[in-house]
Amino acid sequence: MADYRTISAGFWNDPYTESLTPQEKLFYLYLFSCPHTNNAGILHISPRKMAFETGIDSVQPLIDKLCDKKKLVEHEGYYWVVNFIKHQSSTSPKIIQSIAKALKSVPVALADMVLRRYDTLSIPYEYPISTQCIPYAERELERERELEEEEEYSSPSETPPPQPEGKKSFSKAFLESEFRKEAYKFADWFRTITVETVKFDRDAWAQVWDQLRRIDNRDNVEEMLRAIQWARGDPFWSTNFFSPLKLRERDKQKMMYIDVFLEKMMNSKQQSNGTGSTTATKKGVSLDEYRSTIDWIKQHPGLRHRSE
């Protein structure tokens, strides 16, 4: 285990952290910084040991709450702090290598979860050649069968999941993502609210939306769409925001631009007066036209936000 650990300042600005009581914050921070947590955010320790080291009489209710909120995963005596890597101050190549090394000493199921959540980091982990790999392979086959059944029972007017174009490289997590259809619909929608001179990279745009939904756990779909459309109609941002790729980039304050747009939209006089937003495009596609996509998504349980 590491002798020291750094945590990004964003940990304290995280809305979830801000919602915790003092005791819950102590325990949550303990999970990030205790000597039992490896560089992948996984620790093997008993609740009794946790209680002794933190001075908290009973940690089980705190564990249960974190698990309910999908901030902690318990598996065969191991605990995975879901946002551990997210709140590290660095993801340098050396750190990525140390994460891959840490995953070799934990159950394959947990390693699988970490790799899926942080697939954009390209962690060089190799599944061990043993019978432990069989369940993972079975899940692959099961997922393929589910996709086949989904296509078989879909109505004639529906189209199959969009297939990535060309010879680009796509992560397994994206290809299997339950948000993939939604992501491609988002990419097509965004194309209608940007200028025609912008190169339309459908696959890249779709992957950004998928990452917002699957990796960043963003459930506020309509709010994000409103903020995006607001930014496209804002005098300043309409000339500085042409591609969804910007949504997960960060400004000088380390804030994602999707959050910048959400905040500015909320503070804008246009929003406070309830006048709605307009787009800066010739086509003038409104948010209402996208709601049909959202309704369509809700009618397909397989495309809803997964429970991790």
C-alpha positions in Angstrom: 0.0 0.0 0.0 1.1 3.6 -0.5 2.8 5.4 2.4 1.0 8.6 1.5 -1.9 9.5 -0.7 -3.1 12.8 -2.3 -6.8 13.5 -2.8 -8.1 16.2 -5.2 -9.7 19.3 -3.7 -12.8 18.4 -5.8 -13.5 15.7 -3.1 -14.8 18.4 -0.8 -16.8 20.1 -3.6 -18.5 16.9 -4.6 -22.3 17.3 -4.0 -22.4 13.9 -2.3 -19.6 14.7 0.1 -21.3 18.0 1.0 -24.5 16.1 1.8 -22.8 13.9 4.5 -22.9 14.4 8.2 -19.5 15.1 10.0 -19.3 11.4 11.1 -20.1 10.2 7.6 -17.5 12.5 6.1 -14.9 11.1 8.5 -15.7 7.6 7.5 -15.8 8.4 3.8 -12.4 10.1 3.9 -11.0 7.2 5.9 -11.9 4.8 3.1 -9.9 7.1 0.7 -6.9 7.5 2.9 -6.5 4.5 5.2 -3.4 2.3 4.7 -5.5 -0.7 3.7 -6.8 0.9 0.5 -4.8 0.0 -2.6 -4.3 2.3 -5.6 -7.5 0.9 -7.3 -9.6 2.0 -4.3 -10.1 -1.6 -3.0 -9.5 -2.7 0.6 -9.8 -6.0 2.4 -10.7 -5.2 6.0 -13.4 -6.1 8.5 -16.0 -3.6 9.8 -14.6 -4.2 13.3 -11.2 -3.1 12.2 -12.7 0.0 10.5 -14.5 0.9 13.7 -11.4 0.5 15.8 -9.3 2.7 13.5 -11.9 5.5 13.1 -13.2 5.5 16.7 -16.8 5.1 15.4 -18.9 2.7 17.5 -20.6 1.0 14.5 -19.6 1.5 10.9 -22.0 -1.0 9.4 -24.8 1.6 9.0 -22.3 3.9 7.2 -21.2 1.0 5.0 -24.8 0.2 4.1 -25.6 3.8 3.2 -22.6 4.1 1.0 -23.5 0.8 -0.7 -27.1 2.0 -1.2 -25.8 5.2 -2.8 -23.5 3.3 -5.1 -20.4 4.9 -3.6 -19.1 1.6 -2.1 -19.3 -2.0 -3.4 -19.0 -4.9 -1.0 -17.8 -8.2 -2.4 -16.6 -11.3 -0.5 -15.0 -9.2 2.3 -13.5 -6.7 -0.1 -14.7 -3.1 -0.4 -14.4 -1.0 -3.5 -14.5 2.8 -3.1 -16.2 3.6 -6.4 -15.0 7.2 -6.8 -11.5 6.6 -5.4 -9.7 7.0 -8.8 -11.9 9.9 -9.7 -10.7 11.9 -6.7 -7.0 11.2 -7.0 -4.9 14.3 -7.9 -3.1 12.5 -10.7 -3.7 9.7 -13.2 -0.2 9.7 -14.7 1.1 6.7 -16.6 2.9 5.6 -13.4 -0.3 5.7 -11.4 -2.2 3.8 -14.1 0.5 1.1 -13.9 0.1 0.9 -10.1 -3.7 0.5 -10.5 -3.2 -2.4 -12.9 -0.8 -4.0 -10.4 -3.3 -3.5 -7.5 -6.1 -5.2 -9.5 -4.1 -8.4 -9.8 -4.5 -9.1 -6.1 -8.3 -8.6 -5.9 -11.3 -10.7 -7.1 -11.8 -10.7 -10.8 -15.4 -9.4 -10.3 -14.1 -6.3 -8.6 -11.3 -5.7 -11.2 -14.0 -6.0 -13.9 -16.1 -3.2 -12.2 -13.1 -0.9 -11.9 -12.1 -1.4 -15.6 -15.6 -0.8 -16.8 -16.0 2.4 -14.8 -12.6 3.8 -15.7 -12.4 2.4 -19.2 -11.1 5.7 -20.6 -7.9 5.3 -18.6 -6.9 2.2 -20.6 -5.6 0.4 -17.5 -3.3 -2.4 -18.8 -4.9 -5.2 -16.8 -4.9 -8.8 -18.1 -7.5 -11.2 -16.8 -5.8 -14.3 -15.1 -5.9 -17.5 -17.1 -8.0 -19.6 -14.7 -11.5 -20.8 -14.0 -12.2 -17.4 -12.4 -12.5 -16.1 -16.0 -15.5 -18.3 -16.8 -18.2 -16.2 -15.2 -16.9 -13.2 -17.1 -17.1 -15.1 -20.4 -20.6 -16.3 -19.5 -21.7 -12.7 -18.9 -20.3 -11.8 -22.4 -22.5 -14.5 -24.0 -25.5 -13.6 -21.9 -25.2 -9.9 -23.0 -25.1 -11.0 -26.6 -28.2 -13.1 -26.2 -30.0 -10.1 -24.6 -29.1 -7.8 -27.5 -30.4 -10.4 -30.0 -33.7 -10.8 -28.1 -34.0 -7.0 -27.9 -33.7 -6.7 -31.7 -36.1 -9.6 -32.2 -38.9 -8.1 -30.2 -38.5 -4.5 -31.2 -41.2 -3.0 -33.4 -40.6 -2.8 -37.1 -40.2 1.0 -37.0 -37.3 0.8 -34.6 -33.7 0.6 -35.8 -31.0 -1.7 -34.4 -28.3 -0.2 -32.2 -26.0 2.1 -34.3 -22.8 0.4 -35.3 -19.6 2.4 -34.9 -18.3 3.6 -38.3 -15.0 2.9 -39.9 -12.0 1.3 -38.3 -11.9 3.4 -35.1 -11.0 1.9 -31.8 -13.9 1.5 -29.3 -13.8 0.3 -25.7 -15.7 -2.8 -24.8 -17.6 -0.8 -22.2 -19.0 1.5 -24.9 -19.9 -1.2 -27.3 -21.9 -2.9 -24.5 -23.2 0.2 -22.9 -26.9 0.4 -22.3 -26.7 4.1 -23.1 -25.3 3.5 -26.6 -28.6 4.0 -28.5 -29.3 7.1 -26.4 -25.8 8.4 -27.1 -26.2 8.2 -30.8 -29.6 9.9 -30.7 -27.9 12.6 -28.6 -25.2 13.0 -31.3 -27.8 13.3 -34.0 -29.7 15.9 -32.0 -26.6 17.9 -31.3 -25.8 18.0 -35.0 -29.1 19.9 -35.5 -28.2 22.7 -33.0 -24.7 23.5 -34.2 -23.4 25.1 -37.3 -23.1 23.1 -40.5 -19.5 23.9 -41.0 -18.5 21.8 -37.9 -17.3 18.3 -38.7 -19.8 15.8 -37.6 -18.0 13.0 -35.7 -21.0 10.9 -34.7 -19.0 8.2 -32.9 -16.9 10.6 -30.8 -19.9 12.7 -29.9 -21.9 9.6 -28.8 -19.0 8.4 -26.7 -19.0 11.7 -24.8 -22.6 11.3 -23.9 -22.2 7.7 -22.9 -19.3 8.7 -20.6 -21.5 11.4 -19.0 -24.2 8.9 -18.3 -22.2 5.7 -17.6 -19.0 6.9 -16.0 -20.1 10.3 -14.5 -23.5 8.8 -13.4 -25.4 11.8 -14.8 -29.1 11.2 -14.4 -30.2 14.8 -15.0 -30.7 14.2 -18.7 -33.2 17.0 -19.4 -31.3 19.6 -17.4 -28.1 18.8 -19.3 -29.9 19.1 -22.6 -31.4 22.4 -21.6 -27.9 23.6 -20.6 -26.4 22.5 -23.8 -29.1 24.2 -25.9 -28.8 27.3 -23.7 -25.0 27.4 -24.4 -25.6 27.1 -28.1 -27.9 30.1 -27.9 -25.7 32.2 -25.7 -23.9 35.1 -27.5 -20.5 34.1 -26.1 -20.7 30.3 -26.0 -22.4 30.0 -29.4 -19.0 31.0 -30.8 -16.9 28.9 -28.4 -18.9 25.7 -28.1 -19.4 23.7 -31.3 -18.8 20.1 -30.2 -19.9 17.8 -27.4 -16.3 16.9 -26.8 -16.1 20.1 -24.8 -18.7 18.8 -22.3 -16.3 16.7 -20.2 -13.3 19.0 -20.6 -12.5 21.2 -17.6 -12.0 24.9 -17.1 -9.3 26.6 -15.0 -11.2 25.8 -11.9 -11.3 22.1 -12.8 -15.0 22.2 -13.4 -16.5 20.2 -16.3 -18.0 22.5 -19.0 -21.3 20.7 -18.7 -21.4 21.9 -15.1 -20.3 25.4 -16.2 -23.2 25.5 -18.7 -25.6 24.2 -16.0 -24.5 26.9 -13.6 -24.5 29.8 -16.1 -27.9 28.7 -17.4 -29.4 28.8 -13.8 -27.9 32.2 -13.2 -28.9 33.7 -16.5 -31.6 36.4 -16.6 -33.2 34.5 -19.5 -33.7 31.4 -17.4 -34.8 33.3 -14.2 -37.5 35.1 -16.3 -38.8 31.8 -17.6 -38.4 32.9 -21.2 -36.8 29.7 -22.3 -33.8 29.3 -24.5 -33.2 29.5 -28.2 -30.6 28.0 -30.5 -28.2 29.8 -32.7 -28.8 27.6 -35.7 -30.7 28.0 -38.9 -32.7 24.8 -38.2 -34.0 26.1 -34.9 -34.6 22.7 -33.4 -36.2 23.0 -30.0 -35.7 20.8 -26.9 -39.3 19.6 -27.2 -38.3 17.7 -30.3 -35.7 15.8 -28.3 -38.2 14.8 -25.6 -39.7 12.2 -27.9 -36.2 10.5 -27.7 -36.3 10.6 -23.9 -39.8 9.1 -23.9 -38.6 6.4 -26.3 -35.7 5.7 -23.9 -38.0 5.4 -20.9 -40.1 2.8 -22.7 -37.0 0.5 -23.0 -35.9 -0.7 -19.6 -32.6 -2.0 -21.1 -31.6 1.6 -21.8 -32.3 3.0 -18.3 -29.6 4.1 -15.9 -27.9 1.0 -14.7 -27.6 0.1 -11.0 -24.0 -0.4 -10.4 
